[in-house]
Amino acid sequence: MNIVVGALLLVCLVIGIVWQLSERRRKTADLELQRTMQLFDVSLEVNSTIHKQDLLIKIMETSSRIMNAEASSVILVDEEKDELFFDLALGEKGDEVREIRLKIGEGIAGWVAQTGQSVKIDDAAQDERWSSKVAKRVDYPTRNMLCVPLVSKGKIIGVLQVLNKREDVHFTDRDLQLLESIASPIAASLENAMLYDVLEKTTAAKERMESELRIATNIQMGFLPRQGLYLTADATETTAEARAFIRPAREVGGDFYDYFRLGDDKLFFVLGDVSDKGIPAALFMAVTMTLLKGKMSPDMSPGELLTAVNQELYKDDSTMFATIFCGVLHIDTGRLQYSDGGHCPPYIVRGNGDVEQLKGKKGLPLGVMDDMLYADNEVTLDQGDRLIMYTDGITEAENRQQEQYGFSRLHELLQKELSSQPAHLLEQMTQDVDHFANGAIQSDDIAVLIIDRKPNKM
């Protein structure tokens, strides 16, 4: 009988042990399942947005909920300054918190960012690494906390901390392990969001700059005559026609031209090329054109005009300058006064078919030397003669073999187009240069100005 009882007790003991082992396995399995579901929950939350600010809010809310904590924060690493900062801080004192910067190694968060080690602290105020810099700003007492590094691709990009376990208990080692597990998907999502944030800002800046450049282009083009100009001398049956074309290498450039009536029977014209490109050249161009138009008067010669404008433009510390060619055509007589500030030599196409470069005394470009005196030159344009001015974007255009278009090709084209109307000649010049370049990217602006003196057919 005793043997039977003993056997039954042994069986019960074995059953009890088996049941306890099974219960432990069940609880372990339940905990693992719960942990897996929590990690899945975190992954769903942090992958639901790519916007950094929205993601930070989700990280803090999800971490606080899963860790049963009163608060959570994400502090990011500023690699350039070797500091930690709060990119997002909620509440009434959020602005003050965002102003806080912690040195790497400062405070518990700084220590975690420096060492890459996680910490569980039961009494924050008694920890030697504790810094009250944040707590004083927000007037929020920190009792206990967990703090883990956020590591993406082997680099610490920030730290995640949860504060004050609810129900007045401490965080456990298991809590720390769970937060470390949570930190991995959080770091990956945060890295992607930070890259996307940079991309968004870069794209916005690019779009803003493109918009500003379009506005600048419109303003620059507003300085230039939009249509050709026809002037007829009252005393004769002679007409002067001015037409121009311009194509900046960038959105805005440094080439410019202008023409307008001067007195009763004179045509003033100018073509210039600023040394630089882009917005600085456009600004220098605008100032130059304003001075030219504002200072020119019927009794002033081109040389006197350039001398006066140069005195205004010259600055000791400036590296900007402009080559320039300007002239005054007396429509009735064909007398042409001109002054050359280091510009490309214009061509005269005579009515008889001769094509010749216009010679004359040259001066330095505007803005190079103070007190420069610019000379006046003279030539006569007979009826049927044509003056062609251009910038070096024509002659110095390069093809894929880095050969330049050059003066000889321009000379040949002008002879070929002797009878072309000004508008057609402008088109042919730019097409011939583009054909020569054969798709090679051009680094210089192109501008051409044509002055025709011809009989009035009216």
MOUR-V529058 format. One record per run of one state. SS is the DSSP state (~ for helix, > for strand, _ for the rest). FROM is the first residue (numbers start at 1). TO is the last residue. If there is no record, write none. Layout:
ss | from | to
SS | FROM | TO
SS | FROM | TO
This chain:
ss | from | to
_ | 1 | 1
~ | 2 | 46
_ | 47 | 51
~ | 52 | 66
_ | 67 | 68
> | 69 | 78
_ | 79 | 82
> | 83 | 85
_ | 86 | 93
~ | 94 | 98
_ | 99 | 100
> | 101 | 103
_ | 104 | 106
~ | 107 | 115
_ | 116 | 118
> | 119 | 121
_ | 122 | 123
~ | 124 | 126
_ | 127 | 132
~ | 133 | 138
_ | 139 | 144
> | 145 | 152
_ | 153 | 154
> | 155 | 165
~ | 166 | 168
_ | 169 | 172
~ | 173 | 223
_ | 224 | 228
> | 229 | 232
_ | 233 | 237
> | 238 | 247
_ | 248 | 254
> | 255 | 262
_ | 263 | 265
> | 266 | 274
_ | 275 | 277
~ | 278 | 295
_ | 296 | 301
~ | 302 | 313
_ | 314 | 321
> | 322 | 330
_ | 331 | 334
> | 335 | 342
_ | 343 | 346
> | 347 | 349
_ | 350 | 354
> | 355 | 357
_ | 358 | 361
> | 362 | 363
_ | 364 | 365
> | 366 | 366
_ | 367 | 376
> | 377 | 380
_ | 381 | 384
> | 385 | 390
_ | 391 | 391
~ | 392 | 395
_ | 396 | 397
> | 398 | 398
_ | 399 | 403
> | 404 | 404
_ | 405 | 405
~ | 406 | 416
_ | 417 | 421
~ | 422 | 437
_ | 438 | 445
> | 446 | 455
_ | 456 | 458
